[in-house]
Amino acid sequence: MAFITVNPSEHPIAQVHQYLLGAVGPRPICFASTVDKEGNPNLAPFSFFNVFSANPPIVVFAPNNSGRDGTPKHTWLNVKEVPEVVVNIVNYNMVQQMNVSAAPWDRGVSEFEKAGFTPVASDFIQPFRVAESPVQMECKVINTIELGQGGGAGNLVIAEVIRMHISEDVLNEEGKIDPRKMDLVARMGGAWYCHATAESMFQLPQPMQKTIGFDALPAAVKNSTILSANDIGKMAALLEFPHEELIAGTKALHGNTDPENAAIDLISQGKIAEALALFL
């Protein structure tokens, strides 16, 4: 691959912004509900957002200054006046209405009304929850940090989740959130979004102990021009090398076949240990 090299200080902010958001994605969406000191509600989406701790439960998002004129977002002004926020999670059914709320409405105008969302009173804080959201988190703002000045400058909002409201519709039989039922959307670069459907998601077993590792694989595997990086990664993720009986049995079955092509076939069947056995 050929690469370009970018020094952010030498490029326009808009171009750096495009490179960053084009590269870092998909990004979850924080649909932030806040109020000003007069109690006027505000609702706005932000994709500079994630969860950073479970103990205590902490979410962080960044309502950055406008890239057009450098003005701070109403959400940022509101949390400075009333340090509370509801973080509502956005699914596909509400994404079009969410987009309406992102328009540059005047401060004091309710995006609940403009976008057609249903406000629901929170239990412990002033901002309203969004009834249409499958998960709503009532939060106390514990810190705010200005990262810069002017257009595109970031403003971090660090908030502790004090209560969660989770729709039973997104839970599985074990009472856990099922990602297939959440039907989430996320931001990409520019005007692009992505939709986390069941067809677009996959599972990887989490390595809870040391695996074989890439460096220990046979040279024929590491240097293969036929096996993909993911094929090799699956072998490296095995917890142990195949035992002698498996090696002998696999080679006896596939002895007259090119090992790389046979390995690809075995990997497609989920037989990762057998695929590695062909090279031992």
C-alpha positions as CSV (number, residue, x, y, z in Angstrom):
1,M,0.0,0.0,0.0
2,A,1.1,3.5,-0.7
3,F,0.5,6.1,2.1
4,I,0.2,9.9,2.3
5,T,1.7,11.5,5.4
6,V,-0.4,14.2,7.2
7,N,0.9,16.7,9.8
8,P,-2.3,18.2,11.3
9,S,-0.7,21.6,12.0
10,E,0.0,22.0,8.3
11,H,-3.5,21.4,7.0
12,P,-6.8,23.2,7.3
13,I,-8.9,22.2,10.2
14,A,-11.7,21.0,7.9
15,Q,-9.3,18.6,6.1
16,V,-7.9,17.2,9.4
17,H,-11.5,16.8,10.6
18,Q,-12.4,14.8,7.5
19,Y,-9.3,12.6,7.9
20,L,-10.0,11.9,11.6
21,L,-13.7,11.1,11.2
22,G,-13.2,9.2,8.0
23,A,-10.6,7.0,9.8
24,V,-12.2,6.6,13.2
25,G,-15.5,4.9,12.8
26,P,-18.1,3.6,13.2
27,R,-18.7,5.9,16.2
28,P,-21.6,5.4,18.7
29,I,-24.0,8.3,19.0
30,C,-24.7,10.1,22.2
31,F,-28.1,11.7,21.9
32,A,-27.7,14.3,24.7
33,S,-30.7,15.8,26.5
34,T,-29.9,18.9,28.6
35,V,-31.6,22.0,30.0
36,D,-30.4,25.6,30.5
37,K,-30.7,27.5,33.8
38,E,-34.3,28.5,32.8
39,G,-35.2,24.9,32.3
40,N,-35.5,25.0,28.5
41,P,-34.8,21.6,27.0
42,N,-32.2,20.8,24.4
43,L,-31.5,17.7,22.4
44,A,-28.5,17.1,20.2
45,P,-26.5,14.1,18.8
46,F,-22.7,13.7,19.2
47,S,-20.5,11.0,17.9
48,F,-17.4,11.8,19.9
49,F,-18.7,9.5,22.6
50,N,-18.1,6.3,24.5
51,V,-18.3,4.6,27.8
52,F,-15.0,4.7,29.8
53,S,-15.6,3.0,33.1
54,A,-18.1,0.6,34.8
55,N,-16.9,1.3,38.4
56,P,-18.0,4.0,38.6
57,P,-20.1,4.0,35.5
58,I,-18.7,6.9,33.4
59,V,-19.6,8.1,29.9
60,V,-17.7,10.8,28.0
61,F,-18.8,12.8,25.0
62,A,-17.6,16.0,23.3
63,P,-19.9,18.8,22.0
64,N,-17.2,20.4,19.9
65,N,-17.3,24.1,18.8
66,S,-18.9,24.7,15.5
67,G,-16.4,24.3,12.7
68,R,-18.1,27.0,10.7
69,D,-18.0,29.9,13.2
70,G,-16.4,28.6,16.3
71,T,-19.4,29.0,18.5
72,P,-20.0,26.5,21.4
73,K,-22.8,24.0,21.1
74,H,-25.9,24.7,23.2
75,T,-25.3,21.3,25.0
76,W,-21.9,22.6,26.2
77,L,-23.4,25.8,27.5
78,N,-26.2,23.9,29.2
79,V,-24.1,21.5,31.1
80,K,-22.0,24.4,32.4
81,E,-25.2,25.9,33.8
82,V,-27.0,22.7,34.8
83,P,-24.4,19.8,35.2
84,E,-26.8,17.1,34.3
85,V,-27.5,15.1,31.0
86,V,-29.5,12.2,29.7
87,V,-27.5,10.1,27.3
88,N,-30.0,8.5,25.0
89,I,-28.9,5.7,22.6
90,V,-29.9,6.0,19.0
91,N,-31.4,3.1,17.0
92,Y,-32.4,2.9,13.4
93,N,-36.1,3.7,14.0
94,M,-35.2,7.1,15.3
95,V,-32.2,8.1,13.2
96,Q,-34.1,10.3,10.7
97,Q,-35.8,12.3,13.5
98,M,-32.4,12.6,15.3
99,N,-31.0,14.1,12.1
100,V,-33.7,16.9,12.3
101,S,-32.6,17.7,15.9
102,A,-29.0,18.3,14.6
103,A,-30.1,21.4,12.6
104,P,-28.8,24.8,13.9
105,W,-31.9,25.7,16.0
106,D,-31.8,28.8,18.1
107,R,-30.9,28.4,21.8
108,G,-34.0,27.9,23.8
109,V,-35.9,26.1,21.0
110,S,-36.9,22.6,22.0
111,E,-35.5,19.9,19.6
112,F,-38.0,17.5,21.2
113,E,-40.7,19.5,19.5
114,K,-38.8,20.2,16.2
115,A,-37.9,16.5,15.7
116,G,-41.0,15.0,17.1
117,F,-39.6,13.1,20.1
118,T,-41.5,12.4,23.3
119,P,-40.0,13.9,26.5
120,V,-40.2,11.7,29.6
121,A,-39.4,13.1,33.1
122,S,-36.2,11.7,34.6
123,D,-36.1,10.2,38.0
124,F,-33.2,12.1,39.5
125,I,-32.2,14.9,37.1
126,Q,-33.8,17.8,35.3
127,P,-33.3,16.9,31.6
128,F,-35.9,14.8,29.9
129,R,-35.4,11.3,28.6
130,V,-36.2,10.4,25.0
131,A,-39.1,7.9,25.1
132,E,-38.2,6.5,21.7
133,S,-34.6,5.5,22.8
134,P,-34.1,1.9,23.8
135,V,-31.6,2.9,26.5
136,Q,-31.6,6.1,28.5
137,M,-28.9,7.0,31.0
138,E,-29.5,9.7,33.6
139,C,-26.1,11.3,34.4
140,K,-24.5,13.8,36.7
141,V,-21.7,15.8,35.0
142,I,-18.6,15.4,37.2
143,N,-16.1,17.3,35.0
144,T,-15.9,19.4,31.9
145,I,-12.6,20.1,30.0
146,E,-11.9,22.5,27.2
147,L,-9.4,21.0,24.8
148,G,-8.9,24.1,22.6
149,Q,-10.3,27.3,21.3
150,G,-12.1,28.2,18.1
151,G,-13.7,26.1,15.4
152,G,-13.5,22.4,15.8
153,A,-12.1,22.6,19.3
154,G,-13.2,19.8,21.6
155,N,-15.1,20.1,24.9
156,L,-15.2,17.0,27.0
157,V,-18.2,16.2,29.2
158,I,-17.4,13.5,31.7
159,A,-20.5,12.2,33.4
160,E,-21.5,9.5,35.9
161,V,-24.4,7.3,35.1
162,I,-26.7,7.3,38.1
163,R,-29.7,5.5,36.6
164,M,-30.4,3.5,33.4
165,H,-33.7,2.8,31.7
166,I,-33.5,-0.1,29.4
167,S,-36.4,-1.3,27.1
168,E,-37.3,-4.9,27.8
169,D,-37.6,-5.3,24.0
170,V,-33.8,-5.3,23.6
171,L,-33.1,-7.9,26.3
172,N,-32.4,-11.6,25.7
173,E,-33.7,-14.5,27.8
174,E,-30.8,-14.0,30.2
175,G,-31.7,-10.3,30.8
176,K,-28.7,-9.0,28.9
177,I,-28.8,-6.5,26.1
178,D,-28.9,-8.3,22.7
179,P,-27.0,-6.3,20.1
180,R,-29.3,-7.8,17.4
181,K,-32.3,-6.3,19.1
182,M,-30.7,-2.9,19.7
183,D,-30.7,-2.2,16.0
184,L,-28.0,0.5,16.5
185,V,-26.7,3.1,14.1
186,A,-23.3,4.8,14.2
187,R,-21.5,7.7,12.5
188,M,-18.9,7.3,9.8
189,G,-17.1,10.1,8.0
190,G,-19.0,13.0,6.3
191,A,-22.7,12.3,6.0
192,W,-22.2,8.5,6.2
193,Y,-23.8,6.3,8.8
194,C,-23.8,2.5,9.3
195,H,-26.5,0.2,10.5
196,A,-25.6,-2.6,12.9
197,T,-27.8,-5.3,11.6
198,A,-27.6,-9.0,12.6
199,E,-26.1,-9.7,9.1
200,S,-23.3,-7.1,9.7
201,M,-22.3,-8.3,13.1
202,F,-20.1,-11.3,14.1
203,Q,-18.6,-12.7,17.2
204,L,-15.0,-13.4,18.2
205,P,-14.1,-15.6,21.2
206,Q,-12.4,-13.4,23.7
207,P,-8.9,-14.7,24.6
208,M,-9.0,-15.0,28.3
209,Q,-5.6,-16.8,28.4
210,K,-2.4,-16.8,26.4
211,T,-2.8,-18.1,22.8
212,I,-0.2,-19.7,20.5
213,G,0.6,-16.3,19.0
214,F,1.7,-15.4,15.5
215,D,5.4,-15.7,16.2
216,A,5.1,-19.4,17.1
217,L,3.3,-20.5,13.9
218,P,5.2,-22.5,11.3
219,A,7.0,-20.4,8.7
220,A,4.8,-22.0,5.9
221,V,1.8,-20.4,7.6
222,K,3.4,-17.0,8.4
223,N,4.8,-16.7,4.9
224,S,1.8,-18.0,3.0
225,T,0.6,-15.9,0.1
226,I,-2.7,-17.8,-0.1
227,L,-3.9,-17.7,3.5
228,S,-5.5,-14.4,4.5
229,A,-4.4,-12.4,7.5
230,N,-7.6,-13.4,9.2
231,D,-6.9,-17.1,8.4
232,I,-3.5,-16.8,10.1
233,G,-5.0,-14.8,13.0
234,K,-7.4,-17.6,13.7
235,M,-4.5,-20.1,14.0
236,A,-2.6,-17.7,16.2
237,A,-5.6,-17.5,18.5
238,L,-5.6,-21.2,19.3
239,L,-4.9,-21.9,22.9
240,E,-2.6,-24.8,22.1
241,F,-1.0,-26.7,19.2
242,P,-2.9,-29.7,17.8
243,H,-2.0,-33.0,19.5
244,E,-0.2,-35.7,17.6
245,E,-3.3,-37.8,17.0
246,L,-5.1,-34.9,15.4
247,I,-2.1,-34.1,13.3
248,A,-1.7,-37.6,12.0
249,G,-5.4,-38.0,11.3
250,T,-5.7,-34.7,9.5
251,K,-2.6,-35.4,7.3
252,A,-3.9,-38.9,6.5
253,L,-7.2,-37.4,5.3
254,H,-5.7,-34.5,3.3
255,G,-2.3,-35.8,2.5
256,N,-2.6,-35.5,-1.3
257,T,-4.0,-32.0,-1.2
258,D,-2.1,-28.7,-1.2
259,P,-2.0,-27.8,2.5
260,E,-2.8,-24.1,2.0
261,N,-5.9,-24.7,0.0
262,A,-6.9,-27.6,2.3
263,A,-6.4,-25.3,5.3
264,I,-8.6,-22.6,3.8
265,D,-11.4,-25.2,3.3
266,L,-11.0,-26.4,6.9
267,I,-11.0,-22.9,8.3
268,S,-14.3,-22.1,6.4
269,Q,-15.7,-25.1,8.4
270,G,-14.4,-23.7,11.7
271,K,-11.8,-26.5,11.9
272,I,-8.9,-24.2,12.9
273,A,-6.8,-26.8,14.8
274,E,-7.1,-29.2,11.8
275,A,-6.0,-26.4,9.4
276,L,-2.9,-25.8,11.5
277,A,-2.2,-29.5,11.8
278,L,-1.5,-29.7,8.1
279,F,1.6,-27.6,8.6
280,L,3.1,-29.4,11.5
